[in-house]
Amino acid sequence: MESHPSGTEEPTSPGSEDPRAELVRLVRSVRAQLEELGAAGGWGVPLLGRARMAASAAAVAGHGAAPSAEPPPRSAVAPPAPPPPERARPEDAPLARAAEGAVAFGQAAPSDGVAAAIEVAAAGAPPAAATVAAAPPVARPAGAPVRLPLAVEERLAALAREASACQNCGLHQGRRQSVFSRGTGVSGVVFVGEGPGEEEDKQALPFVGPAGQLLDRMIAAMQIERDDVYVCNVVKCRPPKNRKPEPDEMARCLPFLAEQLDLLKPKVIIALGATAVQGLLGTTEGITRLRGQWKTYRGIPVMPTFHPAYLLRTPQAKREVWKDLQDVLRRLRDDASDASEPT
């Protein structure tokens, strides 16, 4: 019940309560359930079921009827049946996709964007306005190139050959092969990591082990194609026993990274972990302090965040990383909006 200006409380009878008040209770119930699941790991919860819970909250704001806030039985593991076709609304789709992306990345609780959209709907804003707030931008707009300019591709290929023959530091002595990059970068997003691990050294591709699989889910949660981002490392050869690269090793390898970024001219760089931040920004400040704060590399925005390997050891930190990725998406969206405005 809500308090009235007079200080008295007015009882409500069943069926007479404002649907928005019912929606607020629904949102709180859904959030409490998901936070409880998140504390338990949340990995066994059906993907579509949790996405539909978020989408249904937005649907209630438009239809004026709230579904029951009673939680489903814990024994239920099968995804719920799809809603009737007549209740599906196009404006609800972005909200559901954003929720599914967050769950695919392993974010048990609703993302800030999704939760904010539900709160806006509960406050009485039009459903379309709420879903727009939650929808990530399209990283490759219609008509955007699917390849880099030929001259850039050729120079990157030549640079990769140079890295494969490089003997500027002692790391070359233990490598099977150098690990240069993966992806095209046509989305304008570049991920920079620390250095290759054992699997990367075998396959000559960055981020292909368990941490790389989590990175792929992060990219999918952003609704960007895996091959449309560019992924590389500060050092191109595997350090012995996967240790952190020494400052001298990083300094000798940084010219490769600098030219990669100069050729790509990305819109945003996402620095994964303390070593990547140190290599890009020349700082020794810890990643915990820098995470989530926009920095700049030669005029390019840099978002420092935790390395996927750290997230494998500390799953609860995924919430912070998801916030960082959403900040990246907002900047890409804003940049695209500015570019589309007539001058």
C-alpha positions as CSV (number, residue, x, y, z in Angstrom):
1,M,0.0,0.0,0.0
2,E,1.1,3.5,-0.7
3,S,1.1,6.4,1.8
4,H,-1.2,9.3,1.1
5,P,-0.4,12.9,1.9
6,S,-2.8,12.9,4.8
7,G,-0.7,10.2,6.5
8,T,-3.5,7.7,6.5
9,E,-3.3,4.5,4.5
10,E,-6.1,3.5,2.2
11,P,-6.8,-0.2,1.9
12,T,-7.2,-1.7,-1.5
13,S,-9.5,-4.5,-2.6
14,P,-8.4,-7.2,-5.0
15,G,-8.6,-6.1,-8.6
16,S,-8.7,-2.4,-7.8
17,E,-5.0,-1.8,-7.3
18,D,-3.1,0.2,-9.9
19,P,-1.4,-2.2,-12.4
20,R,1.8,-0.2,-12.0
21,A,2.0,-1.0,-8.3
22,E,1.5,-4.6,-9.2
23,L,4.3,-4.4,-11.7
24,V,6.6,-2.8,-9.1
25,R,6.0,-5.8,-6.9
26,L,6.6,-8.2,-9.8
27,V,9.9,-6.5,-10.6
28,R,11.1,-6.8,-7.0
29,S,10.1,-10.4,-6.9
30,V,11.9,-11.3,-10.2
31,R,15.0,-9.4,-9.1
32,A,15.0,-11.2,-5.7
33,Q,14.7,-14.6,-7.4
34,L,17.5,-13.8,-9.8
35,E,19.8,-12.5,-7.1
36,E,19.2,-15.6,-5.1
37,L,20.1,-17.7,-8.2
38,G,23.1,-15.6,-8.8
39,A,24.4,-16.2,-5.3
40,A,24.0,-19.9,-6.0
41,G,25.8,-19.7,-9.4
42,G,22.8,-19.3,-11.6
43,W,24.3,-21.4,-14.4
44,G,21.5,-24.0,-14.5
45,V,18.7,-21.6,-15.1
46,P,17.2,-21.9,-18.5
47,L,18.3,-18.9,-20.7
48,L,15.0,-18.2,-22.3
49,G,13.1,-18.5,-19.1
50,R,15.0,-15.7,-17.5
51,A,14.9,-13.5,-20.6
52,R,11.1,-14.0,-20.7
53,M,10.8,-12.9,-17.1
54,A,12.4,-9.6,-18.1
55,A,10.4,-9.3,-21.3
56,S,7.1,-10.1,-19.5
57,A,7.6,-7.2,-17.1
58,A,7.8,-4.8,-20.0
59,A,4.7,-6.4,-21.5
60,V,2.7,-5.9,-18.4
61,A,3.4,-2.1,-18.5
62,G,1.7,-2.1,-21.9
63,H,-1.2,-4.5,-21.3
64,G,-2.1,-3.4,-17.7
65,A,-2.1,-6.9,-16.3
66,A,0.5,-8.4,-14.1
67,P,1.3,-12.1,-14.1
68,S,1.6,-13.9,-10.8
69,A,4.7,-13.0,-8.8
70,E,4.7,-16.5,-7.3
71,P,8.2,-18.1,-8.1
72,P,8.2,-21.2,-10.2
73,P,9.0,-24.6,-8.5
74,R,12.7,-25.2,-8.0
75,S,12.3,-28.6,-9.6
76,A,11.2,-27.1,-12.9
77,V,14.2,-27.3,-15.3
78,A,12.4,-27.1,-18.7
79,P,12.0,-23.7,-20.3
80,P,8.5,-22.3,-20.1
81,A,6.2,-22.6,-23.1
82,P,6.5,-19.7,-25.6
83,P,3.9,-17.0,-25.1
84,P,0.9,-16.9,-27.4
85,P,1.7,-15.2,-30.7
86,E,-0.9,-12.6,-30.2
87,R,0.8,-11.3,-27.1
88,A,4.2,-10.9,-28.7
89,R,5.1,-7.3,-29.4
90,P,8.0,-6.1,-31.6
91,E,9.0,-3.4,-29.1
92,D,9.6,-6.1,-26.4
93,A,12.2,-7.9,-28.5
94,P,15.2,-5.7,-27.7
95,L,14.6,-6.1,-24.0
96,A,14.5,-9.9,-24.3
97,R,17.7,-9.9,-26.4
98,A,19.5,-7.7,-23.9
99,A,18.5,-10.1,-21.1
100,E,19.5,-13.1,-23.0
101,G,22.9,-11.6,-23.8
102,A,23.5,-10.9,-20.1
103,V,22.6,-14.4,-19.2
104,A,24.8,-15.9,-22.0
105,F,27.7,-14.0,-20.6
106,G,27.0,-15.5,-17.2
107,Q,25.3,-12.5,-15.6
108,A,22.8,-14.1,-13.2
109,A,21.0,-11.0,-12.1
110,P,19.4,-8.6,-14.7
111,S,21.9,-6.2,-16.2
112,D,21.6,-2.5,-15.3
113,G,20.2,-1.7,-18.7
114,V,17.5,-4.3,-18.4
115,A,16.7,-3.5,-14.8
116,A,16.5,0.2,-15.7
117,A,14.2,-0.5,-18.5
118,I,11.8,-2.4,-16.3
119,E,11.9,0.3,-13.7
120,V,11.1,2.9,-16.4
121,A,8.1,0.8,-17.5
122,A,7.0,0.5,-13.9
123,A,7.1,4.3,-13.5
124,G,4.6,4.7,-16.4
125,A,6.8,5.5,-19.4
126,P,5.7,4.1,-22.7
127,P,7.0,0.5,-23.2
128,A,8.9,1.5,-26.3
129,A,10.9,4.0,-24.4
130,A,11.9,1.4,-21.8
131,T,13.0,-1.1,-24.4
132,V,15.1,1.4,-26.3
133,A,17.0,2.1,-23.1
134,A,17.9,-1.6,-22.8
135,A,18.7,-2.4,-26.4
136,P,22.4,-2.5,-27.2
137,P,23.4,-0.7,-30.4
138,V,24.1,-2.5,-33.6
139,A,27.9,-2.6,-33.8
140,R,27.9,-2.9,-37.6
141,P,25.3,-0.7,-39.1
142,A,23.6,-1.6,-42.4
143,G,26.0,-0.9,-45.2
144,A,29.1,-0.9,-43.1
145,P,32.1,-2.7,-44.6
146,V,32.7,-6.3,-43.6
147,R,36.4,-6.0,-44.4
148,L,39.2,-3.5,-43.7
149,P,40.7,-1.5,-46.6
150,L,43.0,-3.7,-48.6
151,A,46.1,-1.6,-47.8
152,V,45.4,-2.0,-44.0
153,E,44.9,-5.8,-44.4
154,E,48.1,-6.2,-46.3
155,R,50.1,-4.2,-43.8
156,L,48.7,-6.1,-40.9
157,A,49.6,-9.4,-42.6
158,A,53.1,-8.1,-43.2
159,L,53.3,-7.0,-39.5
160,A,52.2,-10.5,-38.4
161,R,55.1,-12.0,-40.4
162,E,57.5,-9.6,-38.8
163,A,56.3,-10.7,-35.4
164,S,56.7,-14.3,-36.2
165,A,60.4,-13.8,-37.0
166,C,61.0,-11.3,-34.1
167,Q,63.8,-12.1,-31.7
168,N,63.9,-8.8,-29.9
169,C,63.4,-10.4,-26.4
170,G,63.9,-13.7,-24.8
171,L,60.3,-14.8,-25.2
172,H,61.0,-16.1,-28.7
173,Q,63.2,-18.9,-27.3
174,G,60.2,-20.8,-25.8
175,R,57.5,-20.1,-28.3
176,R,56.1,-22.6,-30.8
177,Q,54.9,-19.7,-32.9
178,S,53.9,-16.0,-32.4
179,V,50.3,-15.1,-31.7
180,F,49.4,-11.9,-33.5
181,S,45.6,-11.4,-33.6
182,R,42.2,-12.6,-34.6
183,G,39.1,-10.9,-36.1
184,T,38.8,-8.0,-38.5
185,G,38.0,-5.0,-36.2
186,V,35.3,-3.7,-38.6
187,S,33.0,-3.1,-35.5
188,G,35.5,-0.5,-34.2
189,V,36.1,-2.5,-31.1
190,V,39.5,-3.9,-30.1
191,F,40.2,-6.1,-27.1
192,V,43.8,-6.1,-25.8
193,G,45.0,-8.8,-23.5
194,E,48.2,-9.7,-21.8
195,G,49.9,-12.5,-23.7
196,P,49.4,-15.9,-25.2
197,G,48.8,-19.0,-23.1
198,E,49.5,-22.6,-23.9
199,E,46.5,-23.2,-26.2
200,E,47.1,-19.9,-28.0
201,D,50.8,-20.9,-28.5
202,K,49.6,-24.1,-30.1
203,Q,47.0,-22.5,-32.4
204,A,48.7,-19.2,-33.1
205,L,45.4,-17.4,-32.2
206,P,44.7,-15.2,-29.1
207,F,42.0,-16.1,-26.6
208,V,41.2,-19.7,-27.7
209,G,41.4,-21.4,-24.3
210,P,38.9,-21.3,-21.4
211,A,39.4,-17.5,-21.0
212,G,38.9,-17.1,-24.7
213,Q,35.6,-19.0,-24.6
214,L,34.4,-16.6,-21.9
215,L,35.5,-13.6,-24.0
216,D,33.4,-15.0,-26.9
217,R,30.4,-15.0,-24.6
218,M,31.2,-11.4,-23.6
219,I,31.3,-10.4,-27.2
220,A,28.0,-12.3,-27.9
221,A,26.4,-10.5,-24.9
222,M,27.3,-7.2,-26.6
223,Q,25.5,-8.5,-29.7
224,I,28.6,-8.1,-31.8
225,E,29.8,-10.7,-34.3
226,R,32.8,-12.6,-32.9
227,D,34.9,-11.9,-36.1
228,D,33.9,-8.2,-36.2
229,V,36.1,-7.4,-33.2
230,Y,39.9,-7.4,-33.2
231,V,41.6,-9.3,-30.4
232,C,45.3,-9.0,-29.7
233,N,47.8,-9.0,-26.8
234,V,50.5,-6.7,-25.5
235,V,53.2,-9.4,-26.1
236,K,53.0,-11.8,-29.1
237,C,54.9,-14.8,-27.6
238,R,54.0,-17.0,-24.7
239,P,55.9,-16.2,-21.5
240,P,57.3,-19.3,-19.7
241,K,54.7,-21.0,-17.5
242,N,52.2,-18.3,-18.4
243,R,53.9,-15.8,-16.1
244,K,53.4,-12.1,-16.4
245,P,55.5,-10.4,-19.1
246,E,58.5,-8.5,-17.8
247,P,58.6,-4.7,-18.4
248,D,61.5,-5.1,-20.9
249,E,59.6,-7.8,-22.8
250,M,56.5,-5.6,-23.0
251,A,58.6,-2.6,-24.1
252,R,60.2,-4.5,-27.0
253,C,56.9,-5.9,-28.2
254,L,54.8,-2.7,-27.9
255,P,55.7,-1.3,-31.3
256,F,53.7,-4.2,-32.9
257,L,50.7,-3.3,-30.8
258,A,51.1,0.4,-31.5
259,E,51.1,-0.1,-35.2
260,Q,48.2,-2.5,-35.0
261,L,46.1,0.2,-33.3
262,D,47.3,2.9,-35.6
263,L,46.2,0.9,-38.7
264,L,42.9,-0.2,-37.2
265,K,41.9,3.3,-35.7
266,P,39.3,1.7,-33.4
267,K,36.5,3.6,-31.9
268,V,37.0,1.9,-28.5
269,I,39.8,-0.2,-26.9
270,I,38.8,-2.6,-24.1
271,A,41.9,-3.4,-22.0
272,L,41.6,-6.8,-20.3
273,G,43.6,-6.9,-17.1
274,A,46.4,-5.0,-15.4
275,T,49.1,-5.9,-17.9
276,A,47.1,-4.6,-20.9
277,V,46.4,-1.4,-19.1
278,Q,50.1,-1.0,-18.2
279,G,51.1,-1.6,-21.7
280,L,48.6,0.8,-23.2
281,L,48.7,3.6,-20.6
282,G,52.1,3.2,-19.1
283,T,50.6,3.1,-15.6
284,T,51.3,0.8,-12.7
285,E,48.0,1.5,-11.0
286,G,46.0,-1.6,-10.2
287,I,43.2,-2.8,-12.4
288,T,40.8,-2.8,-9.4
289,R,41.2,0.9,-9.1
290,L,41.1,1.7,-12.8
291,R,38.3,-0.7,-13.9
292,G,35.3,1.0,-15.3
293,Q,37.0,4.4,-15.7
294,W,37.4,5.8,-19.2
295,K,41.1,6.4,-20.2
296,T,42.7,7.5,-23.5
297,Y,45.3,6.0,-25.7
298,R,46.5,8.4,-28.4
299,G,43.1,9.9,-28.6
300,I,41.2,6.6,-28.5
301,P,38.9,5.8,-25.6
302,V,40.1,2.9,-23.4
303,M,37.9,1.0,-21.0
304,P,39.9,-1.0,-18.5
305,T,38.2,-4.1,-17.1
306,F,39.0,-7.4,-15.6
307,H,40.6,-10.2,-17.7
308,P,38.4,-13.2,-18.5
309,A,40.8,-15.5,-16.7
310,Y,40.1,-13.5,-13.5
311,L,36.4,-13.9,-14.1
312,L,36.8,-17.7,-14.3
313,R,38.4,-17.6,-10.8
314,T,36.0,-14.9,-9.5
315,P,32.6,-15.3,-11.2
316,Q,31.0,-12.6,-9.0
317,A,33.1,-10.0,-10.8
318,K,31.1,-10.6,-14.0
319,R,28.6,-8.0,-12.8
320,E,31.3,-5.3,-12.9
321,V,32.6,-6.3,-16.3
322,W,29.0,-6.4,-17.7
323,K,28.6,-2.8,-16.5
324,D,31.9,-1.9,-18.3
325,L,30.7,-3.5,-21.5
326,Q,27.4,-1.6,-21.4
327,D,29.4,1.6,-21.0
328,V,31.3,0.7,-24.2
329,L,28.0,0.0,-26.0
330,R,26.6,3.4,-24.9
331,R,29.7,5.1,-26.3
332,L,29.4,3.3,-29.6
333,R,25.8,4.2,-29.8
334,D,26.4,7.8,-29.0
335,D,29.3,8.0,-31.5
336,A,27.0,6.5,-34.2
337,S,24.3,9.0,-33.3
338,D,26.7,11.9,-33.6
339,A,28.0,10.7,-36.9
340,S,24.5,10.4,-38.3
341,E,23.5,14.0,-37.5
342,P,23.8,16.4,-40.3
343,T,26.5,19.0,-40.1
